[in-house]
């Protein structure tokens, strides 16, 4: 009897909570950092994918080449970016 009352109370409280919707993400253009020179195989592959990525996300994807140091210069720029910046690779890829 007591467990039935607890279940009924839980269902009642759950039914009274309004539905919650997540905010759309991303809402700003994404800067995709390519840590290698323009025209290389990495750059070419990402430029092929970029239109479909922008269409899927619904926001512009801006490709930014930062060559040097075997990719270290580009990744250093991502690591030192403002926390609110919408950049790729994401912060979890930082060293």
SEVO-16079 format. One record per residue: residue in three letters; x, y, z of N, C-alpha, C in turn. Coordinates in pm, 1 decimal, decimal comma. Each point is the difference from the previous one (the first is absolute). Layout:
BEGIN
PT  rest       npx       npy       npz      capx      capy      capz       cpx       cpy       cpz
PT   ala         X         Y         Z         X         Y         Z         X         Y         Z
...
This chain:
BEGIN
PT  rest       npx       npy       npz      capx      capy      capz       cpx       cpy       cpz
PT   unk      82,0    -119,1       0,0     -82,0     119,1       0,0      86,7     126,0       0,0
PT   unk     100,7      -3,2      87,6      86,9     117,1      12,2      78,7      23,4    -128,8
PT   unk      48,5    -107,5     -63,0      75,9      15,2    -124,2     -90,2      52,0    -112,3
PT   unk    -127,2     -39,9       0,2     -94,3      50,9    -100,2     -20,6     149,0      17,4
PT   unk      -5,5      45,0     124,0     -16,1     142,2      28,6     122,4      79,4     -45,4
PT   unk     118,7     -54,0      22,9     123,9      66,2     -43,1       6,0       8,0    -151,4
PT   unk     -35,3    -106,2     -67,5      -1,2      -0,9    -146,4    -100,5     100,3     -53,9
PT   unk    -117,8       4,3      56,5    -103,3      94,2     -44,0      44,9     144,0      22,4
PT   unk      62,4      27,2     113,4      48,6     135,1      28,7     110,4      39,9     -97,3
PT   unk      88,3     -93,0     -30,2     108,2      27,0     -94,4     -55,0      30,0    -138,3
PT   unk     -96,4     -77,1     -46,2     -62,0      23,6    -130,3     -72,0     135,0      -3,9
PT   unk     -65,3      34,9     108,0     -71,0     127,3       6,8      97,1     117,0      -8,9
PT   unk     107,7      -6,8      75,9     100,2     107,5      -2,3      66,7       8,4    -136,7
PT   unk      30,7    -113,9     -58,5      62,2      -3,0    -132,7     -92,0      59,8    -105,5
PT   unk    -127,3     -25,0       8,8     -95,9      52,1     -96,6     -16,5     150,8      11,6
PT   unk      26,7      55,0     117,4     -17,4     143,6      20,9     120,2      81,9     -48,0
PT   unk     114,5     -62,6     -22,9     120,3      71,4     -44,0     -14,2      34,7    -148,1
PT   unk      20,8     127,1     -36,8     -11,8      37,5    -140,8     114,9     -59,0     -81,9
PT   unk     -23,6     -26,8    -127,8     106,9     -55,8     -84,1     111,7     102,2     -18,1
PT   unk     120,6     -49,9      -9,5     116,9      85,3     -14,9      63,0     -28,5    -135,2
PT   unk      34,0     105,1     -72,7      64,7     -15,9    -129,5     142,4      53,5       7,5
PT   unk      89,2     -68,3     -65,0     139,1      44,4      -3,4      13,7     119,7     -94,1
PT   unk      95,7      83,6      29,2      26,6     113,1     -87,7      68,8     -51,1    -125,7
PT   unk     -24,6      64,9    -113,1      66,0     -44,2    -123,2     150,8      26,1       8,0
PT   unk      77,5     -93,7     -49,5     144,3      14,8      -2,7      49,7     -55,4    -131,0
PT   unk      89,0      59,5     -65,6      60,2     130,3      25,4     -85,6     111,9     -57,4
PT   unk      16,2     118,2      52,6     -75,1     115,2     -48,9      89,2      99,4     -72,4
PT   unk     131,2     -15,2      14,6      95,3      89,5     -66,6      83,0     -78,1    -101,0
PT   unk      64,2      71,3     -93,4      87,9     -69,7     -94,1     110,8     -75,9      73,4
PT   unk      39,3    -111,5     -54,8     105,7     -82,2      58,6     129,9      25,4     -74,3
PT   unk     107,3      22,5      74,6     132,3      12,2     -59,8      66,6    -137,0       7,7
PT   unk      24,6     -60,0    -114,2      64,4    -131,3      -7,1     147,2      25,0     -26,7
PT   unk      84,6     -22,6      99,7     142,9      27,1     -12,0      69,0    -119,2     -65,4
PT   unk      68,3      27,3    -110,7      77,6    -101,6     -70,7     147,0      31,1      30,1
PT   unk      67,4     -83,7      77,3     136,3      32,7      42,7     106,9     -30,8    -103,7
PT   unk     -37,3      -4,9    -126,9      95,0     -29,0    -106,7     -18,7      99,6    -113,4
PT   unk      95,1       2,4     -94,1       0,9      97,6    -109,0    -116,3     -21,0     -97,1
PT   unk     -36,8     107,7     -65,8    -105,4      -3,8    -101,3      45,4     -84,9    -117,9
PT   unk     -88,7     -81,4     -52,2      29,0     -80,4    -118,2      51,6    -139,3      29,8
PT   unk      25,7     -30,0     124,8      46,7    -134,0      36,4    -115,9     -97,7       6,5
PT   unk      29,7    -127,1      26,2    -107,3    -100,4       2,9    -102,6      22,2     111,4
PT   unk      44,9      46,4     116,4     -93,8      26,6     109,5     -93,1     114,0     -36,9
PT   unk      57,1     106,8     -54,1     -78,1     116,5     -39,6    -100,5     -36,2    -109,2
PT   unk      44,2     -75,6     -97,6     -88,0     -38,3    -111,1    -116,2     -86,2      49,0
PT   unk      28,5     -95,8      87,4    -105,8     -88,0      51,5    -103,5      79,3      79,0
PT   unk      45,2      93,2      81,8     -94,0      77,7      80,8     -81,2      95,0     -87,3
PT   unk      60,3      53,3    -105,4     -74,2      88,9     -90,2    -107,7     -75,2     -77,9
PT   unk      19,7    -128,7     -21,8    -103,5     -81,9     -64,4    -116,3     -22,5      95,9
PT   unk      29,7     -21,1     128,2    -101,3     -29,3     101,6     -73,7     125,5      46,9
PT   unk      64,7     115,6      -5,9     -52,8     124,2      59,0    -141,2      37,4     -44,9
PT   unk     -35,8      -7,5    -129,2    -137,9      37,5     -36,8    -107,0     -88,7      65,3
PT   unk      25,8    -130,0       6,5     -97,3     -89,9      62,4      -7,1      22,9     150,7
PT   unk     112,8      30,5      62,3       2,5      27,5     143,1     -80,8     125,0      31,6
PT   unk      19,0     104,9     -79,8     -74,9     124,3      20,9    -150,0     -23,1     -20,5
PT   unk     -35,0     -77,8    -100,6    -141,9     -28,1     -25,2     -61,1     -82,0     113,4
PT   unk      74,1     -96,5      52,1     -51,3     -84,4     108,1     -18,7      77,8     129,6
PT   unk      95,0      88,8      31,5      -7,6      76,7     124,5     -90,0     122,2     -11,1
PT   unk     -19,6      48,0    -121,5     -85,1     117,4     -18,7      68,1     132,7      29,5
PT   unk     130,6       0,4      15,2      77,4     122,7      20,3     122,8      -4,5     -90,3
PT   unk      54,7     116,9     -34,7     121,1       0,1     -82,7     118,4     -63,4      73,0
PT   unk      81,6     -71,6     -75,3     123,1     -57,6      53,0     114,6      69,4     -72,2
PT   unk      78,7      77,2      75,6     110,4      76,8     -56,0     128,4     -79,2      20,2
PT   unk      71,9     -26,6    -109,6     124,9     -74,5       9,0     115,3      98,0      19,2
PT   unk      81,9     -24,9     102,2     112,6      86,9      33,4     126,9     -84,2      -1,7
PT   unk      92,8      30,3     -92,4     127,3     -70,7      -6,1     101,3      69,4      89,7
PT   unk      63,6     -77,1      88,8     107,5      50,3      86,1     115,3     -99,1      -7,2
PT   unk      79,8       5,8    -107,4     108,4     -96,8     -15,5     119,8      32,8      88,7
PT   unk      81,5    -100,9      21,8     125,9      19,2      71,1      17,4     -96,8     114,8
PT   unk     123,4     -40,9      19,8      34,0     -84,5     113,6     -67,7    -135,6      -1,2
PT   unk     -25,4     -54,6    -117,9     -63,8    -131,2      -7,0    -139,2      -2,3      61,4
PT   unk     -69,3     112,7      -5,1    -134,6       9,7      56,1      -4,3      66,3     135,9
PT   unk     115,7      24,5      59,7       4,3      56,9     134,8     -51,6     143,6       4,0
PT   unk      27,4      78,8    -104,8     -44,7     139,9      -0,9    -153,0       6,9      -2,5
PT   unk     -62,0     -81,0     -83,9    -145,9      -1,4      -7,0     -64,7     -47,6     128,4
PT   unk      52,6    -106,3      57,3     -57,1     -52,6     124,0      24,5      94,3     117,1
PT   unk     112,6      73,1      -2,5      26,3      98,6     104,7    -103,0     112,8      -8,2
PT   unk     -36,2      39,1    -122,2    -103,0     102,3     -16,7    -134,3     -44,2      53,6
PT   unk     -32,7    -126,8     -19,9    -126,1     -53,6      51,9       4,9      -5,0     152,9
PT   unk     113,7     -42,2      53,9      13,0     -11,3     145,3      -9,3     135,4      69,3
PT   unk      46,2     105,1     -67,2      -1,1     133,2      60,2    -122,5      82,1     -38,5
PT   unk     -93,8     -59,8     -70,3    -121,3      71,8     -41,3     -87,8      27,9     121,3
PT   unk     -81,9     101,7     -13,4     -94,5      32,7     106,9     -94,5    -118,2      21,9
PT   unk     -40,2     -25,6     124,0     -87,9    -114,1      27,0    -133,8       7,0     -72,7
PT   unk     -44,4     118,4     -36,4    -128,5      12,5     -67,7      12,1     -13,0    -150,9
PT   unk     120,6     -11,1     -51,2      18,4     -10,0    -144,7     -51,7    -134,3     -50,4
PT   unk     -62,3       2,3    -116,5     -48,8    -122,6     -61,4     106,8     -43,5     -99,0
PT   unk      89,3     -84,7      44,4     110,5     -45,7     -83,3       6,4    -151,6      -0,4
PT   unk      63,1     -49,9    -102,8      23,5    -142,5      -9,7     145,9     -19,1     -27,6
PT   unk      72,2     -85,5      59,7     -36,6    -101,4      96,2     -49,5      58,2     131,4
PT   unk     -87,5     -72,0      69,2     -55,7      50,3     125,6     102,4      -2,9     111,8
PT   unk     -31,6      64,0     113,1      93,9       4,8     112,9      42,7    -136,9      50,7
PT   unk     -80,5    -103,4     -17,9      37,9    -132,3      51,4     118,4     -57,1     -76,3
PT   unk      31,7      55,9    -117,1     113,9     -47,9     -77,7     128,9      71,4      40,5
PT   unk     -10,4      91,4      94,6     117,8      74,1      42,5      91,4     -88,6      81,6
PT   unk     129,0      37,3      -0,4      98,1     -75,5      78,5      -5,7      39,7     143,0
